[in-house]
Amino acid sequence: MTHVFHRHLRSTPPVADSAAGMRIRDADGRSYLDASGGAAVSALGHAHPDVLAAMHAQIDRLSYAHTGFFTTEVAEQLAHELMRSAPAGMSHAYFVSGGSEAVEAALKMARQYFVEIGQPQRTHFIARRQSYHGNTLGALAVGGNAWRRAPFAPLLVPATHVAPCYPYREQRADEAPAQYALRLAAELEAAILAQGADRVIAFVAETVGGATAGVLTPVADYFRAVRAVCDKYGVLLILDEVMCGMGRTGTLHASEQEGVVPDLLTIAKGLGGGYQPVGAVLAQGKIVDAMSQGSGFFQHGHTYLGHPVACAAALAVQKVIQRDELLPKVRADGEAFGAMLQQALGDHPRVGDIRGRGFFWGVELVADRGSKRPFPAALKLHAAIKKDAMARGLLCYPMGGTVNGVDGDHVLLAPPFIASRDDLQEITRLLSASI
Ligand code: PMP
């Protein structure tokens, strides 16, 4: 009997025992090809020697120092590296231990910013349906799945939700992408005005949607239109790139492809590539300056902030990505991966849409392609695919979600950046067999 509190209480998963490169091995000796990097975490695959060496060196030198007393050389180096490549105007990185913590810190940073500049009446967040921002209470409140929030209502953070950018389901047939972008921006504006033009703290969105929607790539101009609405009302733009960031879509930050600069940017998963739990909020100088010149103190913090070994792992991961020129590789091989998926699954009667960028792809499953009718949620198709794929030795990331009240099944693919074209072919072959 297990004493680990597993999330699914009526079944115990296989025991992961060891891993190297693209593969994880379980205690029964079965080998799995990692097509999802866990949940879009692994960038360099498993047991990368440079990352292990950097972590060992850091553990030997200094394994822990509380940020209430010290900074560390490695945290300073990582922040320096992140600022070197950050969107314009960013000045600081606030380190945390994961994605939910990053979102939670960003929400509080945004709120405190307005308190510091004398606008404490701004208390409301606007986010999007069909989004995922984490499971802590603040992140859950801005998350877009009503069924995830429902058991914990009333939530502590006031938030309303507008439509995501979801062309496959929500762009009208007679609507050009630019018109669709403007329609969504108008909905955001209406939501801001419904709260009161000076009551909203921030609009929170994943730059490329992930965990609940099988990858949602925005149409061109969407984020520019959204940024313009935010600017009109002094509302901050918080982009959550916990899943889609740090190279996953072929550029370091996904927002680079949208031509917008966020006020706060959350990163995690790929930052440490799974070697350590680590995340960060990258913050615009104006926000840090307001706090610095105001109370001089961010009213937030955790015991493991800026953990030296986590920072060493993240720094090593980011150095390897640069040294081995993995971002151009992700762009080129990502395009090839998309073509492989299209060729194998594009005509499949149960595949409605295949979309993605870089090494971040989603396959949306439908019961009927013409009407785009999803499979009934009760069927739990995504769970069946996950199980079947694992039996074939493939780790992919299927999930079921709710699209404006319509349930749907998606498979998310997010292989480590080191995946070869042969690996991508094998992933495509195994997934097609499962579907
Ligand atoms: N934001 C996004 C966009 C995510 O995809 C996730 C995790 N799937 C989170 C936040 C939460 O991250 P974590 O699970 O590390 O707390």
Residues whose N, C-alpha, C, O or C-beta is under 5 A from the ligand:
A	BS01	PMP	G98 G99 S100 E101 Y132 H133 G134 E206 G210 A211 D240 V242 M243
